[in-house]
Amino acid sequence: MVDQDDVKDLIDRARRWLAEDPDPDTRAELAALLDAEDTEALRDRFSGLLRFGTAGLRGELGAGPSRMNRAVVIRAAAGLAAFLREHGKGDGLVVVGYDARHKSADFARDTAAVLTGAGLRAAVLPRPLPTPVLAFALGHLGAVAGVEVTASHNPPRDNGYKVYLGFGYPEPGEGAGAQIVAPADAEIAAGIEAVEALAEVPRAEEGWTVLGEEVLEAYVERAVSVLAPGSPRTARIVHTALHGVGTETVAAAFARAGFPAPVPVAEQAAPDPDFPTVAFPNPEEPGAMDLAFATARAHPGTDLIVANDPDADRCAVAVPDASAETGWRMLTGDEVGALLATHLLRRGERGVFAESIVSGTLLGTLARAAGVPHAETLTGFKWISRVPGLRYGYEEALGYCVDPEGVRDKDGITAALLVTEFASVLKEEGRTLSDALDELARAHGVHATSQLSARVADLSLIPAAMDRLRQSPPPRLAGLSVTAADDLALPEDGLPPTDGLRYTLSDGTAEGVRGRVVVRPSGTEPKLKCYLEIVLPAGLPVPQARERAAALLAELRRDVGAAAGV
């Protein structure tokens, strides 16, 4: 039975929202739903305020408080302004960047208007540019905060809002230039919730700065500095921006560095918020790289394929492989992470080499062998970038921080430069990135990683799966004993508690097969993510060891899926 009072309250809330919505597109959407008396759609849009957390905001575009829209963004900017005033930064500079998604430019302009109206100084990047340019501009311009309007690799219907702080918080000197973490997220969220009506949020009509090309020039100059002076620059790449904003900046950086000009995937080179050639604009998704493989086949002599996600903060790499149907093999994020670490260590770089707990264990092995410190953090660069003394950080989801002093975040453009430099060095030696991976396997054993990712329509399935695994942890997976089952929601190893589970696997021998599984809900998508690793000891012939590891991974994927009920 329909509760008429509940329906009346819902319609009243929708009408109040409509009365102050500044966007004609979402006003028309909401008015149409009200005219049609579509209470189900209204309830979906008014089920609560889009949650502001350590990832900022991210969600589907549309009308209402549970969607990404101008009214929600204006409130978010007001919450950020209140936070900055409270911490004595009320007259500071805030840099605002944006990608090429639907409404990104509008959200950036609204943010600048609110910040200016609150007495802060706002500076907006000159056009849609990669997220790393915003992260760089924060320190380059001495800003107290930065905002990037992007949904990264999410579907076309989504957008998002990432916040960086230019000062140390929650402790002085901690994480300056990095994305926010608790308790900043909760404090900004409180400022958002304190906004009762948009009319009470001052918005300037003008007064903010639109930055010129010099900020991009400075970023490119800094990006090229990750390369070793006089290093070979001969490797040839095919590059795809996956309809995002990376093409121009990658081309400029490679030209400045002296590499051969990247061959763009023409169909995906220009920004397009509808991402027409891919189901999901993520290099990891099936089919996303098909056009890149075709372009590489059409250009004999290509040494590697480099792909960025739409905001160019991630970097994917593919290498020639005659045994693959396409002629190319995508490297995993862990393989690229190990290659970049190997290259930096070969160059004599020192400092802390860090990774997230869901990334492979090979980095720790490499760091110990080289005598450099190694650290593990929670998932996300908001944590990796805060590691004291960080020299290099990565996570398996194609994120790499190779210049933490310049960009305290993942950066798909500097990663592309560095992996192409390593490919060039190996090319001069008559070797390839695949050869380098074989050498790592011979020295340290085969470390094979994979992922089981279950996308759900019903979000309740995710906590149900986590509860099932907590209540009934599996005793064996892929024929290996579960020797430890760690609940990451409990404080452990100095890490903040998080909703996750970690299983350590072993065949029971000191030098035998090892494994590891980490299960967690995605922080940005409706997914349950299971990170899988099998490690075979050094000394085995590499091709046979890889085959065995692949078979064990397939078995592990099946067993973990069954245990989680996905």
Disulfide bonds with the S-S distance in Angstrom:
none
